[in-house]
């Protein structure tokens, strides 16, 4: 099984930018010449430019993609914060 098959079997779909993402936009993965990397998705702000970033990144083998996706979801849940301005919950890159 190759990385594309393993990621698809783990519930991720490949986006136009090449990043694999789950339906909820919570977990992402990238495939490079050095392997497959799975993590939870956050936003990074560089001035006025917003970019998606993988956090808690894990280098995985094809057979371990599904377990890595589940670990990334749990790690994301642990990373949620409460906004001091509006009291809504969210990820650090999504807060006011």
C-alpha positions in Angstrom: 0.0 0.0 0.0 1.4 3.4 -1.0 1.0 6.7 1.0 -1.9 7.9 -1.1 -3.9 4.7 -0.5 -3.0 4.7 3.2 -4.1 8.3 3.6 -7.3 7.8 1.7 -8.1 4.7 3.8 -7.5 6.9 6.9 -10.3 9.3 5.8 -8.1 12.0 4.2 -8.5 13.5 0.8 -5.9 15.3 -1.3 -6.4 19.0 -1.8 -5.4 21.2 -4.7 -2.3 22.3 -2.8 -1.2 18.7 -2.3 -2.0 18.6 1.4 -4.2 15.7 2.6 -7.0 16.8 4.9 -9.9 15.2 6.7 -13.5 16.3 6.1 -13.6 18.4 9.3 -10.3 20.2 8.4 -8.8 19.1 11.7 -6.1 16.7 10.6 -3.7 17.0 7.7 -0.8 15.2 6.1 1.9 15.8 3.5 3.8 13.3 1.4 7.4 14.2 0.5 10.4 12.4 -0.8 11.4 11.9 2.8 8.1 10.2 3.9 4.6 10.9 5.1 3.9 13.4 7.8 0.7 13.6 9.8 -0.4 16.3 12.3 -3.3 18.5 13.3 -4.1 21.7 11.3 -3.7 25.2 12.7 -3.3 28.7 11.1 -0.1 30.7 11.1 -0.2 34.4 10.5 2.6 36.2 8.7 1.4 39.7 8.6 -1.8 39.8 6.5 -1.1 36.3 5.0 -2.7 33.2 6.6 -1.2 29.8 6.0 -2.2 26.3 7.2 0.4 24.6 9.4 0.7 21.1 10.7 1.3 20.9 14.4 2.5 17.9 16.5 3.8 16.4 13.3 4.6 12.7 13.2 6.6 10.9 10.5 4.7 7.7 9.7 4.8 4.6 7.6 2.0 3.7 5.3 0.7 1.1 7.7 0.5 3.5 10.6 -1.4 6.4 9.0 -4.8 5.6 10.6 -3.4 5.5 14.1 -1.4 8.7 13.5 -4.6 10.5 12.3 -6.3 9.4 15.5 -3.4 10.7 17.6 -3.4 14.0 15.8 -7.1 14.4 16.6 -6.5 13.8 20.3 -3.5 16.2 20.3 -5.6 18.9 18.7 -8.2 18.5 21.3 -5.5 19.0 24.0 -4.4 22.2 22.2 -7.8 24.0 22.3 -7.7 27.3 24.2 -10.4 29.8 25.4 -10.3 33.3 23.8 -9.8 36.0 26.5 -11.9 38.5 24.4 -15.0 36.5 23.5 -14.6 33.3 25.7 -15.1 31.1 22.6 -13.0 28.0 22.4 -10.6 27.5 19.5 -7.0 26.9 18.4 -4.3 29.5 19.1 -4.2 30.5 15.4 -7.9 31.0 15.2 -8.4 33.2 18.3 -8.8 37.0 18.1 
